Amino acid sequence: MKSCPECYFQNVNLEGANLKKANLKRANLEGANLRNSDLAEADLWGATLQGADLTAADLTAADLFNSDLRLVNFEGANLEEAELVAAKLGGVNLKSANLRRVTMSGADLRGVNLSGANLQEVTLSDANLNSADLRGADLTGAYLARTDLKKADLRGANLGKASLREAKLSDANLESANLEGTELVAADLRGANLEGANLEGANLEGAIMPDGSTHD
């Protein structure tokens, strides 16, 4: 199956299916089983995948613009360079997923599980990651300007050379996180846990520190 725009596949079992470069624009895949499927470069523009299981699926460079991905299980999935702009991501599971170089500016990822995810060079500016689980995630070189990370769990996360300019990190847990060379200009770190964090070479100009003081 390589072309089936607007098709209805609700709750269908497509485990391990070869859907590489398939045209599934505006298709209904709600609740579908797509575990281990190949959806690399597939066109899923505007598709409905709410509640679908995409565990370990390959979505490299897939177009998911404006798609409904609420409650989708992407655990271990490969989404490198996928298009996720304007996608609905509420309640999605992205544990251990590969999201390298994905753009999710303004995304609502409140409370989402991103633990162990590869978020290298991801763009999450102005996104809402309030209370998100980012334990052990790799955010090397990520762009997180003005991102809401309040109460986020970033224990052991790698934020080396990431941009967190004006990010909201109040009450975030950054225990043992790597912040080497990270841009934290004007970031809000009030109440954040920085125990054991590596801040070597970090730019903290104008940042509000955990104790409420402003860094020079």
Salt bridges, closest charged atoms under 4 A:
GLU6 OE2 - ARG26 NH2 3.04
ASP43 OD2 - LYS25 NZ 3.65
ASP53 OD2 - ARG35 NH1 3.08
ASP68 OD2 - ARG70 NH2 2.64
GLU80 OE2 - ARG100 NH1 3.07
GLU81 OE2 - ARG101 NH1 3.57
ASP108 OD2 - ARG110 NH2 2.60
GLU121 OE2 - ARG100 NH2 3.41
GLU121 OE1 - ARG101 NE 3.31
ASP126 OD1 - ARG146 NE 2.79
ASP133 OD2 - ARG135 NH2 2.69
ASP148 OD2 - LYS150 NZ 2.87
ASP153 OD2 - ARG135 NE 3.94
ASP153 OD2 - ARG155 NH2 2.59
GLU183 OE2 - ARG165 NH2 2.54
ASP188 OD2 - ARG190 NH2 2.62
